Amino acid sequence: MNGMSDLTGVTWRKSSYSDGGGTNCVEIAEGTSTLVPVRDSKVTDGAVIVFGRDAWAAFVGGVRMP
């Protein structure tokens, strides 16, 4: 995971757009300087996808609701 194999101690934050019913929940890890780890909040011990900060900002900017 590009130097982020240990995410112990990071603070995970659920997306404010996640479904309140618990079916569509995405979390990102805060407190990292250059990378943005993303996971499914229902599977906290599952896979983590890691984006560079610039790629994450472009993604969020592209999907942001008006």
Buried (B, 14 or more C-beta within 10 A) or exposed (E): EEEBEEBEEBEBEEBEEBEEEEEEBBBBBEEBEEBBBBBBBEEEEEEBEBBEEEEBEEEEEEEEEE
